[in-house]
């Protein structure tokens, strides 16, 4: 049983939205049942719809049932712990929200601990934050925590303006900027993998590592998000946040303790050490019609809501360098795209080959395959290390074999990323959340690239991106390392 969770009100602004229905409410219910804390969490949904408590409880029950949750306590938890407050768009009254929270706290005898989750469109963030502050909801008898979904701004200027609004009313210690990729169990395991295993940390540097690749692949297209995607593209949507966050965890120095601020400080140092990205080391792509798992899918230009002549990239591949003592000269390759062959988030660490080949006269070629460590974050979380052995037989031949570890084989089902992050919010652990200076450093890195709009290379849906990717990123003809290449 979790003992660090205080009794509190969990307030979801956008409480009837898609994120609340698919992710937040199911994740919240799973964590309270798995940790036996149902009596410590009261949910208040806030939205513009004209609903009462009973209607919202019925809506929440349907959301939980749609998520496959049908235990005996579900209905009683909804009836006892789920509430609703209307907040009209035309004249929103945050004072009414405050009064409703105070009434709920009185009815449930709660000590005044409050978490505010902004499951809202990003343009509404400043209005909502200002409304909370003006109504005095930035302070309470207990703790107050503000959760903000990405994207945090659309460029450096907008990110700074948003952080100015946040800091006008909330202290940084109260703010939890969510990047759900950081809630994945194997992302967190990067820290334990590196810093609890000296055999890997001792070779985690420019003396032993040849290159590092980070791939975040999606097999889906833009779907119903074309309106957002037409103004964002892959660089804003994925690279500036998800991939850069993963890179920071891979490249960071050991913190002096396993403390949230110490870990986040080391991540900021990595991002600030990344050299300016040259445009010749960027490849933009856009998917055309093709097949995913045998099903024909349309090209990006034929998706609903996409401009006919759009240059918005659905794929980004880039090369960057981290100018630190540990990583100077080691290339980091990042790629992300939609309509790729499968959903995959993976880190590939390619180690240097032996400095001298001793097998002349025994093989046609004296090239030894490098050791490659694959860290798969989704969908099949685990680690795989390739190594070379002599194949049986009189002829001398090296064969590449694998050492593998699968998290699910040992530990079973992983909690959803949102389940992990929501638990961290109500426990007050900021380790996996993005600090304001981290946001600023990341936007400073990518902001100069936002006005770069070349014609994207086309790639067929169901392939790994533009054919020009390898040569354009100065890979010297070397293909990307990936899940398929060493299976």
PyMOL commands that set and color helices and strands:
alter all, ss='L'
color gray80, all
select helices_A, chain A and resi 18-34+38-40+53-66+74-81+94-108+122-134+156-169+172-174+180-183+185-195+198-201+226-251+260-273+279-281+300-302+407-411+417-427+436-449+469-472
alter helices_A, ss='H'
color red, helices_A
select strands_A, chain A and resi 8-13+41-47+82-86+114-118+144-149+175-178+209-217+282-288+290-292+295-297+315-321+331-337+344-351+372-378+382-390+398-406+457-460
alter strands_A, ss='S'
color yellow, strands_A
deselect
rebuild
show_as cartoon
